[in-house]
Amino acid sequence: MTSIEHIASRADVIINGYAVSACPEGYRVDNLNNGVGAAVFQKDGTLIETNMDDIELQIAVGYMRNAQKYMMA
């Protein structure tokens, strides 16, 4: 199984190619479209770590906020 398949299979929610998963820190968002973009957020939405550019990060933040209502974390 490739890493993208592995990330997608463990995701709690997938929105438009972004996998959102609960993690000990809060939430992790992975861009499945390019396979390298990732961001980690605290439960309150504060960014902890990312390698995404500003535009990709804003997209990820929006998807993370939308996914929160479907996640039990």
C-alpha positions in Angstrom: 0.0 0.0 0.0 1.4 3.4 -0.9 1.7 6.1 1.6 -1.2 8.1 0.1 -3.4 5.0 0.2 -2.3 4.5 3.8 -3.2 8.1 4.8 -6.5 7.9 3.0 -7.5 4.6 4.6 -6.8 6.0 8.1 -8.5 9.4 7.6 -11.6 10.3 9.5 -12.9 12.5 6.7 -11.8 13.2 3.2 -12.9 16.4 1.5 -11.8 17.3 -2.1 -8.5 15.3 -1.8 -7.6 16.5 1.7 -7.6 13.8 4.4 -8.5 15.0 7.9 -7.5 12.8 10.8 -7.7 13.1 14.6 -4.2 12.9 16.2 -2.9 13.3 19.8 -2.1 17.0 19.1 -5.6 17.7 17.6 -6.0 17.3 13.8 -3.8 16.4 10.9 -4.6 17.5 7.4 -2.9 15.8 4.5 -3.1 16.9 0.8 -3.7 13.6 -1.1 -3.4 15.4 -4.4 0.3 16.1 -4.2 1.3 13.7 -1.5 3.6 16.0 0.4 1.4 18.8 1.9 0.6 18.3 5.6 -0.5 20.4 8.5 -1.1 19.7 12.2 -3.5 21.8 14.3 -4.4 21.9 17.9 -8.1 21.2 18.7 -8.8 25.0 18.9 -7.5 25.4 15.3 -4.0 26.8 16.2 -1.4 25.7 13.6 1.4 23.7 15.2 3.4 22.6 12.1 3.1 22.6 8.3 5.0 22.4 5.1 2.2 23.8 3.0 2.3 27.2 1.2 -0.1 29.9 2.3 -2.8 29.2 -0.2 -2.8 25.5 0.4 -2.8 26.1 4.1 -5.9 28.3 3.9 -7.7 25.6 1.9 -6.6 23.0 4.6 -7.9 25.2 7.4 -11.3 25.5 5.8 -11.6 21.7 5.2 -10.4 21.0 8.8 -13.1 23.3 10.2 -15.8 21.7 8.0 -14.6 18.2 9.0 -14.7 18.9 12.7 -18.5 18.6 12.8 -18.3 15.0 11.5 -15.5 13.9 13.8 -15.7 12.7 17.3 -12.5 14.1 18.6 
